[in-house]
Amino acid sequence: MNFPPSGNDGSKAVVIGGVLFGVLGAVGAGTTVLLETRLFDFGPRFLAGESAWRQSSPLLGGAVVCYAVISLILRGYDIAVLRAVVRSDEPTAPVFRLSAVFDGIRATVILLGYFVPSLALGIVGLSLRRPTGQGLHWVLNAMGAVTLLLGLFALIVAAYLLPAATALFATRRSIRAAFDHVALRSCVVTEDYVVGWVIAGLLRIVLLPITIALQTLLIGFFLRFYLRVSVQYLYGLSVSNAFETETGHH
C-alpha cells in the first residue's frame, strides 16, 4: 500500500488520478441529471422530447468522449504500473503521461478479447430461454441454463487470467503476448499468482465500497485511485514472483 506515492512522481500521480476520478464522477452525475431533466421528462414538455434529444445530444456526446478518454488514460496508467513493477527489484510509481491513452486502448482490446467469449455465451443462453410448459421448451431452457453456466465459468476464468495477460502485454509491449498461452500457463498456476490475485480481489471487495462512499467528501476520489494503483501493484508483484519461481524451477 506504500507504492502509489513512491518515487519522485508517485504523489503527483495520486493527485492527478484523484482529480481524474473526480472528473469522472462529475461527468456521471451531470449526465444523470441531464437524462432525468431533459430527456425523460414526461410532464408538459413531453411533446418536445425530440427537440430535447437534439439539444442534449452534443452534451451527451461530449460526456461520452470525456468519460472514454479519462478511462483510457487511467487504464494506461495501470499498464505503466505493471511495467514498473514486473521484474523490478525496487519499483516506484511511474509518472502520469497523456500518451498512456494508447496503452489504455490496447489494454481495452485485450480485456474485450478475454471477456467476449463469456458475453457471447451469456447472450446465447438468454436467447434460448422460453416460457415453461409449452412443448419442448424445457429442452431449450435446459440448454440455455447450461450455456449460462458455461458463460459464468468463462467469465471467472477470464477474470483470473486477465491480470497476467495484461502484465505480459505491459512487459513485452505486444498485444499478442497477452494471449501467449505458454507464458500464461507458467504464470497463473504458481502459488505466488494465486495468492496475489486473491489478496487483490479481497482488497477491492472490502475497500472499494468505502472509497465510493467517501466520494461525497471528495477524498474518496483520491483513495479510489490509491486503491486502484495498489491492486495493480499486487498484480505486478505476483506476476513478477511467478516468473521468478518458474525460472528457478528451470
Protein Blocks (a to p, Z undefined) as FASTA:
>chain_A
ZZmmgcjklmmmmmmmmmmmmmmmmmmmmmmmmmmmmmmccbfklmmmmmmmmmmmmmmm
mmmmmmmmmmmmmmmmmmmmmmmmnopabdcdddddfklmmmmmmmmmmmmmmmmmmmmm
mmmmmmmpccehiajlmmmmmmmmmmmmmmmmmmmmmmmmmmmmmmmmmmnopaklmmmm
klmmmmmmpmklmmmmmmmmmmmmmmmmmmmmmmmnommmmmmmmmmmmmmmmmmmmmmm
mmmmmmmmZZ
